[in-house]
């Protein structure tokens, strides 16, 4: 009869661990894995879990230890991990077998080690006959070599029929003083070691750290770099505090080759001018933990993680990443990646083009006042998508954006203008034109300007003659001020414009630069930081108009306060008479000081009658018609109330009151002169004549 090999374990019950997919296929192999899909197929019922009870034909299998591997495939075509089990095959030509539950009585038992000597030739065991038996006995293993062995046990019934062999593998060790750890003995475990495939002997295994105790739980990673692919056995054992080693606990395992992960690059979304979102899907970890995954990108093909890249959490499955810092209107290549211990795998190379910004420039600043200014821009390109907003934005800080104050103008491409309002006087502003499309907001070049200051106040005429008019005003908050004088009324005033024009001033009418044209020319008669002015070269009995402008000077640009108030502009007519007219010459603009002089013409003494409305530091000066200061000698005073004569300096503090001040002029030559009295920011001028 043909020899037949019988698997001692006749069925396998292998439910697959719970997972969401349905199981569709199963296969097994013995000893050598032929590859996925190439094993011996097993018929199963489609479902979430299966139970297999099947006899396997082992014809052709040699006597000895073997390994059977079983695996399943789900409805998505994915194979699960191998489930492997070792077994021992024996040879038997005349097997009859004892049938379980046959009702016959067992009357004999025997065992053998490793090699079956044949029915009835094994080592006998003493039993008590009956339908069932229980055996508890020690087996003498003297002479058995250290290593794996098989013990076989069988029974014979009252009819002389032998039952099937019941076999069990065990591992024999060479130890003359073996005691072993007894379960529940209460001794503490102090040491642990393991070995793979070949037992090197007690204490010669690979040790690992444990916490001593009556019971322990070990969880550790083992390095298998030097272990060949295929089936192996790992054994663990422990030593107690008495130096006794316990029995080996062994488990078979399979070493498979780790591969690169499998990953796909999905679509690119949310594309802007400087950012976009990439998507990936890790469909397999390659048999090792995913340590990094994300997307990488470059302007060149096949980007890698040496280029710009992201790193996302997770292992297998889908993910998304945002690319930032991109350049507008640029083609980029993108690949998803995943890294395991084998290396880094990449998905397909996908490309996309970032959006483009509009192109816009800023227009020059104009019409600058204390609280407003004018600018605009020119949208030269819409960047390939519709312009949704345009205008100007401004701030007191650099690089203003639309999050600051801004205007919104209609239109798409082309020029536009905008007015900034609500500004503060004498303040530096930064302004940029802007335009917005689907890519974002683009800005024009940055311009700066300083608003005009507040306007001067309290413009008054201090004295008038037939050829000059003296004026005075209160300064505001600008860098300086400029005054113009014109013949005629205020309707002919021409205001200076914002810009770089640097006007030249001359206090002689008609000699400086001017605004406007012809007979209504506005001559620049003053430019500086003071607050008083005398304009000469005027025509008698003629109306003149004065306007004073406070201004700021910033980056060579002048911004003028051009608004009017109750005193600015101011018109006045020069004296109509050829000779001296004391009533005309005396200022009709009464301030804190006023005076009269007599006689006029004078000879040796000029009497000054001075009235002060408040305490003031008074300065008295005499000038000839060439504008030269001719000095004052021998100045005295006489109080009107007491008529006493006292000495008084020309530059001194005077209390509120009236004063008679004689001024010696006997050293001066005959001719025309004028006297100037000033104090507390007021100035009064009168002319007089010396005749001898």
C-alpha positions in Angstrom: 0.0 0.0 0.0 1.2 3.5 -0.8 2.6 5.3 2.2 0.3 8.0 3.6 1.2 11.0 5.8 -1.4 12.0 8.3 -1.6 15.5 9.9 -2.0 14.8 13.6 -4.1 18.0 14.1 -7.0 17.3 11.7 -8.7 20.7 11.7 -7.9 24.4 12.0 -10.2 27.0 13.5 -8.8 30.4 12.3 -11.3 33.3 12.5 -9.7 36.5 11.2 -9.5 39.5 13.5 -12.4 41.8 13.1 -12.1 44.3 10.3 -14.5 46.2 8.2 -13.9 44.3 4.9 -15.5 41.0 3.9 -13.3 37.9 3.5 -13.5 36.3 0.0 -10.6 33.9 -0.4 -8.3 31.7 1.6 -5.2 29.7 0.9 -2.5 27.7 2.7 1.1 26.5 2.1 3.4 24.1 3.9 7.0 25.0 4.7 7.7 27.3 1.7 5.5 30.4 0.9 4.9 30.4 -2.9 3.8 34.0 -2.8 0.4 35.8 -2.5 -2.3 34.1 -4.5 -0.1 31.0 -5.3 -0.9 28.9 -2.2 -3.4 25.9 -2.1 -6.9 27.4 -2.2 -9.4 26.7 0.6 -13.1 27.1 0.0 -14.7 29.6 2.5 -18.1 31.3 2.9 -18.0 35.0 2.1 -18.3 37.1 5.3 -16.7 39.2 8.1 -15.4 36.0 9.8 -14.9 32.4 8.8 -14.4 29.1 10.5 -12.5 26.3 8.7 -12.7 22.7 9.5 -11.0 20.7 6.8 -8.7 17.6 6.3 -5.5 18.4 4.5 -3.8 15.8 2.2 -0.1 15.5 3.3 0.9 12.9 0.7 4.6 13.5 -0.2 5.4 15.3 3.1 8.4 13.8 4.9 8.3 12.6 8.5 9.3 15.3 10.9 8.5 18.9 11.9 6.8 21.2 9.3 5.0 24.6 9.3 1.6 25.3 7.8 0.8 28.9 6.8 -2.8 30.2 6.3 -3.9 33.6 5.0 -7.1 35.4 3.8 -8.0 38.0 1.1 -10.7 40.7 1.6 -13.1 42.1 -1.0 -10.6 44.9 -1.9 -8.0 42.3 -3.0 -5.8 42.9 0.1 -4.2 39.8 1.7 -3.9 39.6 5.5 -0.9 38.5 7.5 0.1 34.8 7.5 -1.1 32.6 10.4 1.5 29.9 10.9 1.6 26.7 13.0 4.2 24.0 13.4 3.2 20.3 13.2 4.9 16.8 13.2 4.2 14.3 10.3 4.5 10.5 10.9 4.4 7.5 8.6 1.9 4.6 9.1 1.0 1.8 6.7 -1.8 0.1 8.5 -3.6 2.7 10.5 -7.0 1.6 11.8 -7.6 3.9 14.7 -9.6 3.9 17.9 -12.9 5.6 17.3 -13.9 8.1 19.9 -17.1 7.3 21.6 -17.2 3.7 20.2 -18.0 2.3 23.7 -15.0 -0.1 23.7 -12.8 -0.3 26.8 -9.2 0.9 26.7 -6.8 -1.7 28.2 -3.3 -0.8 27.0 -1.2 2.4 26.4 2.3 3.2 25.2 4.5 6.1 24.2 7.5 6.7 22.0 10.0 9.6 21.6 10.8 11.0 18.2 10.7 7.7 16.2 7.7 5.5 16.1 8.9 1.9 16.7 5.6 0.5 15.4 2.3 -0.5 17.1 2.9 -2.4 20.3 6.6 -1.6 20.4 6.5 1.6 22.3 7.2 2.2 26.0 4.3 0.8 28.0 2.3 2.9 30.4 0.4 1.5 33.3 -3.3 2.3 33.1 -6.6 1.2 34.7 -8.8 -0.2 31.9 -12.0 1.6 31.0 -13.8 3.8 28.5 -11.6 6.7 29.5 -8.3 6.9 31.2 -6.2 9.6 32.9 -2.4 9.3 32.9 -0.1 11.3 35.2 3.4 10.0 35.2 7.0 11.1 34.9 8.9 10.2 31.7 12.6 9.3 32.0 14.5 11.4 29.5 18.0 10.1 30.3 20.1 10.0 27.2 17.8 12.4 25.3 19.9 15.2 23.6 19.1 18.8 24.3 16.7 20.3 21.7 13.3 19.8 20.2 11.7 16.3 20.4 8.3 14.8 19.9 6.5 12.5 22.3 3.8 10.2 20.8 1.0 8.5 22.9 -1.5 5.8 21.8 -4.1 3.4 23.3 -5.4 -0.1 22.4 -8.9 -1.3 23.1 -10.2 -4.6 24.2 -10.6 -5.6 20.5 -6.9 -5.2 19.9 -7.3 -2.0 17.9 -4.9 0.8 18.3 -6.1 4.4 18.3 -4.5 7.4 16.5 -1.2 8.8 17.8 -1.5 11.8 20.0 1.8 13.7 19.6 3.2 16.8 21.3 6.5 18.6 20.7 8.7 19.5 23.6 12.2 21.0 24.2 14.8 19.0 26.2 17.6 20.8 28.0 20.9 19.5 29.4 21.0 20.3 33.0 22.1 18.2 35.9 20.6 20.3 38.6 17.3 21.4 37.0 14.7 22.6 39.4 12.5 24.9 37.5 10.0 27.6 38.5 6.8 26.2 39.9 3.7 28.1 39.0 2.3 29.8 42.2 5.5 29.0 44.1 5.8 32.5 45.4 9.4 33.0 44.3 10.4 36.3 42.6 11.5 36.4 38.9 14.8 38.2 38.6 16.1 37.6 35.1 14.8 37.0 31.6 16.4 35.9 28.3 15.4 34.8 24.8 16.8 33.0 21.9 15.8 32.4 18.3 15.8 29.0 16.6 18.8 27.5 18.5 19.0 27.3 22.3 22.5 28.5 23.4 22.0 27.0 26.8 20.8 28.5 30.1 22.1 32.0 30.8 23.5 32.2 27.3 20.4 33.7 25.6 19.9 37.4 24.9 18.9 39.1 28.1 16.3 41.9 28.4 15.6 44.2 31.3 12.6 43.3 33.6 11.3 44.5 36.9 11.6 41.7 39.4 8.5 40.3 41.0 6.2 37.3 41.3 4.8 38.0 37.9 5.9 40.3 35.1 4.6 41.6 31.7 7.2 42.1 29.0 6.7 44.3 25.9 9.8 45.1 23.9 11.0 45.5 20.3 13.5 42.9 19.0 16.0 43.7 16.2 15.7 41.1 13.4 18.2 42.7 10.9 20.3 39.5 10.9 17.4 37.1 10.8 16.8 35.5 7.4 13.3 35.7 5.8 11.0 32.8 6.6 9.7 30.9 9.6 11.5 31.0 12.9 10.9 30.1 16.6 11.5 32.5 19.5 11.7 31.2 23.0 11.6 33.1 26.3 12.5 31.9 29.8 12.9 33.3 33.3 15.2 32.8 36.3 14.0 33.2 39.9 15.7 34.5 42.9 17.0 31.1 43.8 18.9 30.8 40.5 16.4 28.3 39.0 15.3 28.7 35.3 11.7 28.1 34.3 10.6 26.1 31.2 10.9 27.7 27.8 7.9 29.5 26.3 8.2 29.3 22.5 6.3 30.8 19.6 6.7 30.5 15.9 6.9 33.7 13.8 7.7 34.7 10.2 10.2 37.3 9.0 9.0 39.1 5.9 10.7 41.8 3.8 9.7 45.4 4.5 8.9 47.4 1.3 8.4 51.1 0.6 5.0 52.5 1.4 2.5 52.9 -1.3 1.1 56.4 -1.8 -0.8 58.4 -4.3 -0.8 62.2 -5.0 -4.4 63.4 -5.2 -5.7 66.7 -6.6 -4.4 70.2 -5.9 -7.0 72.6 -4.4 -7.4 76.1 -2.9 -4.8 77.6 -5.4 -4.0 81.2 -4.7 -1.2 83.5 -5.6 1.1 82.4 -2.7 -0.4 79.2 -1.4 -2.2 76.0 -2.4 -3.4 72.7 -0.8 -2.1 69.3 -1.8 -3.7 65.9 -1.0 -2.3 62.4 -0.6 -3.3 58.9 0.3 -1.1 56.3 1.9 -2.6 53.0 0.8 0.0 50.7 2.3 2.7 51.1 5.0 5.0 48.5 3.3 5.0 46.4 6.5 6.6 49.0 8.7 5.5 52.0 10.6 5.0 55.3 8.7 7.3 57.8 10.4 6.6 60.8 8.2 4.2 61.8 5.4 3.2 65.0 3.6 3.8 66.7 0.3 6.9 68.2 -1.3 7.0 70.7 -4.1 9.4 72.5 -6.5 9.4 74.5 -9.7 11.3 71.5 -11.2 9.9 68.0 -11.9 9.9 65.1 -9.4 10.4 67.1 -6.2 11.7 65.3 -3.1 11.8 65.9 0.7 15.1 67.8 0.0 12.9 70.5 -1.5 10.2 72.4 0.2 7.8 70.0 2.0 5.3 69.6 4.8 5.1 66.9 7.5 1.7 65.7 8.6 0.6 63.3 11.4 -0.8 59.9 10.9 0.1 56.7 9.1 -2.1 55.2 6.4 -5.1 56.9 4.8 -5.8 60.3 3.3 -4.3 63.6 4.4 -4.0 67.2 3.2 -1.2 69.8 3.5 -1.0 73.5 2.7 1.9 74.9 0.6 2.9 78.5 1.5 5.5 81.0 0.4 4.8 80.4 -3.3 5.4 82.9 -6.1 2.5 84.2 -8.1 2.0 83.1 -11.7 4.4 80.2 -11.3 4.2 76.5 -12.4 4.9 74.1 -9.4 5.4 70.3 -9.3 3.9 68.4 -6.3 4.3 64.9 -5.0 2.9 63.2 -1.9 5.4 61.2 0.1 5.5 58.6 2.9 8.5 57.4 4.8 9.1 54.0 6.7 12.2 52.1 7.7 12.8 51.1 4.1 12.9 54.7 2.8 10.7 57.3 1.3 8.1 56.6 -1.4 6.5 59.2 -3.6 3.2 59.6 -5.5 2.7 60.8 -9.0 4.1 64.2 -10.0 1.2 66.7 -10.2 1.4 70.3 -11.5 -0.5 73.5 -10.9 0.0 77.2 -11.6 -0.4 79.9 -8.9 -2.6 82.9 -9.6 -1.3 86.3 -10.6 -1.8 89.6 -8.8 -3.0 92.7 -10.5 -0.5 95.4 -11.6 -1.1 98.8 -10.1 0.9 102.1 -9.7 0.3 105.0 -7.3 -0.5 108.5 -8.6 1.3 111.7 -7.3 0.0 113.5 -4.3 -1.9 116.8 -4.8 -4.3 119.3 -3.2 -2.8 118.7 0.2 -4.5 120.7 3.0 -4.6 120.3 6.8 -7.3 117.6 6.7 -7.4 116.2 3.2 -5.2 115.2 0.2 -5.7 113.8 -3.3 -4.1 110.8 -5.0 -5.1 107.8 -7.1 -3.6 105.0 -9.2 -3.4 103.2 -12.5 -4.4 99.5 -12.8 -2.2 98.4 -15.8 -3.1 94.6 -15.6 -5.9 92.6 -13.9 -3.6 89.6 -13.5 -6.0 87.4 -15.5 -9.0 87.7 -13.3 -11.6 90.3 -12.6 -10.7 93.4 -10.5 -13.1 93.3 -7.6 -11.9 96.5 -5.7 -9.4 99.3 -6.3 -8.6 102.6 -4.5 -5.9 104.0 -2.2 -5.0 103.2 1.4 -3.1 105.3 3.9 -1.6 105.3 7.4 0.8 107.2 9.6 3.0 104.0 9.5 4.8 102.6 6.5 3.3 100.1 4.0 -0.4 100.8 4.5 -2.8 98.1 3.5 -6.6 97.9 3.0 -6.8 97.0 6.7 -6.0 100.7 7.3 -8.0 103.7 6.1 -8.8 103.3 2.4 -11.1 104.3 -0.4 -13.0 102.1 -2.9 -13.4 103.3 -6.4 -15.4 101.8 -9.3 -13.9 100.3 -12.4 -11.3 97.7 -13.3 -8.2 98.6 -15.3 -7.1 102.1 -16.1 -6.6 105.3 -14.0 -8.6 106.4 -11.1 -8.5 109.2 -8.4 -9.4 109.3 -4.7 -9.5 111.8 -2.0 -8.2 111.1 1.5 -10.3 112.9 4.2 -10.2 113.0 8.0 -6.5 113.7 8.1 -4.7 115.5 11.0 -2.7 118.7 10.4 1.1 118.7 10.3 1.2 114.9 10.1 3.3 112.6 7.8 1.2 110.0 5.9 2.1 107.0 3.8 -0.2 106.2 0.9 -0.4 103.4 -1.7 -2.8 102.6 -4.5 -4.3 99.0 -4.4 -6.2 96.6 -6.7 -7.8 93.3 -5.7 -8.6 90.1 -7.8 -9.1 86.4 -6.9 -5.4 86.0 -6.3 -5.4 88.7 -3.6 -4.5 92.4 -3.3 -1.6 94.1 -5.0 -0.2 97.5 -4.0 1.5 100.3 -5.9 4.6 102.2 -4.9 4.5 103.9 -1.5 4.3 107.7 -1.4 4.7 110.0 1.6 3.5 113.5 2.3 2.9 115.9 5.2 -0.4 117.6 5.6 -0.6 121.4 5.8 -0.5 123.0 9.2 -3.3 125.0 10.8 -3.7 128.6 9.4 -2.3 131.7 11.1 -4.7 133.9 13.1 -4.9 137.5 14.4 -3.6 139.1 11.2 -3.6 142.9 11.9 -2.1 146.1 10.4 0.2 147.8 12.9 0.9 151.0 11.0 0.3 152.6 7.6 2.0 155.3 5.6 1.7 156.5 2.0 4.5 154.1 1.0 4.5 151.1 3.5 2.2 149.0 5.6 3.3 147.0 8.6 1.4 143.9 9.6 1.6 141.3 12.4 0.0 137.8 13.0 0.0 134.8 15.3 1.8 131.7 14.2 0.3 128.2 13.9 1.9 124.8 14.0 3.9 124.8 10.7 7.5 124.8 9.6 7.3 128.5 8.6 4.9 131.0 7.0 4.8 132.9 3.7 3.0 136.3 3.0 1.7 137.7 -0.3 0.7 141.2 -1.1 -1.4 142.3 -4.1 -3.1 145.4 -5.3 -6.8 145.2 -5.0 -9.3 143.1 -3.1 -9.2 139.6 -1.6 -11.1 138.3 -4.7 -7.8 138.4 -6.6 -5.8 136.3 -4.1 -4.0 133.3 -5.7 -3.2 130.5 -3.3 0.2 128.6 -3.6 -0.1 124.9 -4.5 1.3 121.8 -2.9 4.7 121.0 -4.5 8.4 121.7 -4.6 8.3 125.3 -5.8 10.6 127.3 -3.6 9.5 130.9 -3.8 11.9 133.9 -3.2 10.5 136.7 -1.0 11.3 140.4 -1.0 9.6 142.9 1.4 9.7 145.7 -1.3 6.5 145.3 -3.3 7.1 144.0 -6.8 10.6 142.7 -6.2 10.0 139.0 -5.2 8.5 136.0 -6.9 4.7 136.2 -7.5 1.6 134.1 -8.0 -0.9 134.8 -10.7 -0.3 137.3 -13.5 -0.6 140.9 -14.7 -2.0 143.6 -12.5 -3.3 141.1 -9.9 0.1 139.5 -9.3 0.4 138.2 -5.7 4.0 139.2 -4.8 5.8 137.1 -2.2 6.8 139.6 0.4 7.8 137.3 3.3 9.0 133.8 3.9 10.4 132.8 7.2 9.5 131.8 10.8 8.6 135.2 12.2 5.3 137.0 12.7 5.9 140.7 11.7 6.3 142.3 8.3 6.7 145.8 6.8 6.1 146.0 3.1 7.7 149.1 1.3 7.4 150.4 -2.2 3.7 150.9 -2.0 1.7 153.6 -3.9 -0.2 156.2 -1.9 -3.9 156.0 -1.5 -4.0 152.5 -3.0 -5.7 149.4 -1.6 -3.5 146.4 -0.9 -4.5 142.9 0.3 -2.3 140.7 2.4 -2.7 136.9 2.9 -0.3 134.9 5.2 0.1 131.1 4.7 1.4 128.8 7.4 3.3 126.0 5.6 5.1 122.7 6.2 8.2 121.6 4.3 8.7 117.8 4.0 11.0 116.0 1.6 11.3 119.3 -0.4 7.5 119.5 -0.8 5.6 122.6 0.6 2.1 122.1 1.9 0.2 125.4 2.6 -2.7 126.2 4.8 -4.8 128.1 2.2 -8.0 128.4 4.2 -9.3 131.8 5.2 -10.5 133.2 8.5 -12.0 136.4 9.9 -8.6 138.3 9.7 -6.8 136.5 6.8 -6.8 137.8 4.1 -6.6 141.5 5.2 -7.0 144.6 3.0 -5.8 148.2 3.8 -5.3 151.5 1.8 -2.1 153.5 2.0 -2.1 157.2 3.1 -3.5 159.6 0.4 -1.3 162.6 1.5 2.1 163.6 0.4 3.1 165.0 3.8 2.7 163.5 7.3 -0.8 162.8 8.4 -0.7 161.9 12.1 -4.3 160.7 12.2 -3.6 158.4 9.3 -0.3 157.2 10.4 -1.5 156.3 13.9 -2.6 152.7 13.8 -6.3 152.2 14.1 -5.7 148.6 15.2 -5.5 149.0 19.0 -3.5 146.2 20.8 -1.6 146.2 24.1 0.5 149.2 23.0 -0.1 152.5 21.2 1.7 155.8 20.9 1.8 159.2 19.4 4.8 161.4 18.5 5.3 165.1 18.5 6.4 167.4 17.2 6.5 166.2 13.6 8.5 167.6 11.9 10.9 167.6 14.9 14.2 169.3 15.7 16.2 168.2 18.8 13.7 166.3 20.9 11.0 163.8 19.8 8.3 163.2 22.4 6.8 159.7 22.5 3.4 159.3 24.3 3.2 155.5 25.0 0.1 153.7 26.4 0.4 150.1 27.7 -2.7 147.9 28.4 -0.5 145.3 30.2 3.0 144.9 31.5 5.4 144.5 28.6 9.1 144.4 27.7 9.3 147.4 25.4 11.9 148.0 22.7 12.2 151.4 21.0 14.2 151.7 17.7 14.8 154.5 15.2 15.5 153.8 11.5 16.3 155.9 8.5 14.6 155.4 5.2 17.4 153.1 4.1 16.3 150.7 6.9 19.4 151.5 9.0 19.0 151.5 12.8 20.3 155.0 13.8 20.2 154.4 17.6 18.8 156.3 20.5 20.6 158.6 23.0 19.6 160.2 26.3 16.2 158.5 26.7 14.2 159.7 29.8 10.7 159.2 31.1 8.1 161.2 32.8 5.1 159.5 34.5 1.9 161.2 33.5 0.4 160.9 36.9 3.3 162.3 39.0 5.1 164.5 36.4 8.5 163.2 37.7 11.5 162.7 35.5 13.2 159.3 35.7 15.9 157.6 33.6 14.5 154.7 31.4 16.5 152.2 29.2 15.3 151.6 25.7 14.9 147.8 26.4 13.1 147.4 29.7 10.0 146.1 31.4 7.1 148.6 31.7 4.0 148.3 33.9 0.5 148.9 32.6 0.0 152.7 32.2 0.9 155.8 30.2 4.4 157.1 29.6 5.9 160.3 28.2 9.3 159.5 26.7 11.5 162.3 25.3 14.0 161.1 22.7 17.1 163.1 21.8 17.5 163.4 18.0 19.9 166.4 17.9 22.7 164.2 16.6 20.7 163.1 13.6 20.8 164.8 10.2 17.7 166.4 8.6 15.6 163.9 6.7 12.8 161.3 7.0 12.9 158.6 9.7 10.5 156.1 11.4 10.2 155.0 15.0 9.4 151.3 15.9 8.0 150.4 19.3 7.5 146.7 20.0 6.6 144.5 22.9 4.7 141.3 23.8 4.7 140.3 20.1 3.2 143.6 19.0 4.8 146.2 16.8 3.8 149.8 16.0 5.6 151.9 13.4 5.3 155.7 12.6 7.4 157.9 10.5 8.6 161.4 11.3 10.8 164.2 9.8 13.8 166.1 11.2 14.0 169.7 10.0 16.7 172.2 11.0 
